[in-house]
């Protein structure tokens, strides 16, 4: 099973609100969030960790945020505990946790952009899918969130060349491991996908307010 928590940032926290939310986190995560230059980025960081904290409770995990570790690519994880992944875009922060295997999630707000800036990021099959989509911007973000979710599930994230994987199908095999790609519908103007090393029979979706 996969459990997904998300929150919508409806206003920017003032100093008191930010301090109150930071106090809910371990000291090292408080410092990590406080080092971010922009107030909005600090709020996004705190929201992501608060969502993760809620998922640990929902999974009755013995782990806490104090147990967070990071791999060589700075991907956070817990030893001998369910895998998780955090993403944010626009006003949405989202966190997913799996009972088994590896998981990656990505969400992107759909905006107009210049495709020429992304020529080298997609395979021929993917560009064909984007260009034949009824709405090319919708198609672009469909493939982009699939690709990033898979890369985050693999582990190295963007340290792996984006055009080295092809997400034109519902699943792919990378380094002998099969990754299933599943869409999530959060808001109409966002695209979101989960990649997992198993077929998710059930995805529980829960909105939080902070």
N, C-alpha and C positions, 0 to 999 in steps of 0.2 A: 504494500500500500504506500501511496505517496500523500503526504499532508502538505498543503500549501496555505500559508498565511500572507495576507497583503494588507497594506494600509494606504490611504490616500492622504497626502499632505494638503490640508485645506487652508492652512495659514502658516506663516513663518513664526516659529517660537520666539518669544521675547527672552531676555536674559534669565529671568526667573524660571520660565518654563524649561528652557534648555538646561539650567542647573538642576532642576528637579528630575528631569529625565536622565541626565548624566549620572546622577546619584544612584540610579538603579543598576548601574553597570560596575564591573570590577574596575579597580584603579587603572590597570594597564589599558583597558578599552576606553576609559574616560580620557586618558592622555592621548590615545590614538585618534579619537574623534576631535579632541580639542586642537590637535596639530593641523587640522585642515583649515586652509586659509579662509574659505567662504563659509558664512553662517549656514547657508543652505546645505552645503556638503556635510557640515557637522550634524545637521538635523537628519540628513539621509543616512549617515553612518549610524547614528544612535537608533533610528527606527529599524534598520536592518538587524541590529543586535537584539533589540527588544522583541522583534518577530521571532528570531532564533530562540530566545529565551522561552517564549510561549510554546514553540514547537517541542522543546526539550520537555516541558511539563506535559504536553499532550501525549508524548511518546513514553511517559514515565521513565525517562532516562535518568541514570545515576550521574550523568555528566552535568556540569554547569559551565557557564561562560568562563570561569576560571581555568577550565581544562582545555581551552582552545589552543591548538597548535597550528603551525604553518609549514607547508612543504617548501621545497626549494624555489618554487614559482610563486610563493606567498599565497597559495590557496589554503584557506583555513579548513581544519578538520578536527575531529575528535578520535582518539585512539579507541579501537574496539567499540565503536558506537555508530548509530545510523549516520549515513552521509547526508550532507545538506549543501545548499547553494543559495546565494543571495544576489538579487539584481535590482536595478532601479532605472527608471526613465520618466521624464516629465514629473508628474506629481505622485507617481506610484512607486512604492518599495515592496518587494515581494521576496519571500523565502520559502524554499521547498525542502522537505526532509523525507527520506526514503527508509523503509524498514530493512532494506537489503540493497546490495550492490552500490554502484556509483550513480550520481545524479548531477545534472546541470540544468540551469534555468536561465532564460533571458527574456526580457520584456523591452519593447521599444515603442515610443510614441510615434505615430505615423506623421511625418512631415515631408514636404517637398525638398528634394535635393538634386544635385548634379551627379548623374550616374557616372560621368567621366572620371570622377574622383575615386571610383571603386572598381575600375576596369580589371585590375589584377587580383581582386579578392575572390572572384567567383569562377567556377568552371564553365565550360561551354554549355553543358546541360542546364546549369543553373541560370545562366544568362538567357538561354532560350525560354526557360520557364518564366523569367521576369518579363521578357519582351512580348510574350504571347498572353500574359495575364490581362484580364479585362481592365484592371487598374494597375499600371506599372509600379506606382509607389507602394500600393498594397502588396504586390508581388515581391518587391524588393525587400520590404521588412519581413515578409513571410520567410524568405530564404535566409535573411540576415539573422533572425532570431533562432532559426533552426541551427544554423552554422555555429553561432556563438554558444548555444546551449550544449551542443555536442563537444565543442572544444573545452568548455568548462567541465563537462563530465569526464573527459579524457584526463584532465589534470593540468597540463601546461598552459591551457588557455591560448592567448594570442602569441605565446612563444612558438606555437605550431603555425606554419603558414596557412592562411585561410583557404587558399586554392588547392591545398593538399587533400582536402576532403570534399566529397560531393553529397549534398543533402537534398538531391532532387527526388529521393524516395522517402518512404516512411521509416526506413531504418538503413543503417550502413554498418559495415564491418571495418574496424580500424585496429591494426596490430593484433588481429585474431579475436577481437571482442566485438560483439554485436551491440549496437546502440539503437534503441527504439526511440522514435521522435513523436511526441504527442502535443497537439495544440491545446492551449488554454485560452478561454475567452473571459477576459476581465472587463474591459471597456471597449466600445466600438472603435475608438481612435487609437487603440494599442494592438500590437501583435505580441504574442507570448508563446513560447514553446518550452517543453521539458524534454531532455534527453536522459535516458536511463538504460542501464545494462540488463533490464528485464522488462517484460511487458506489464505495464501498470493496469492491474485488474480494477483498481479503484483509486480515484483521486479525490481527496476531501479538500474542499476550498472554504476558507474562512476569512472574513474581513475583520480587521482590528482597527480600533481608534485610539490614538495616543494624544 
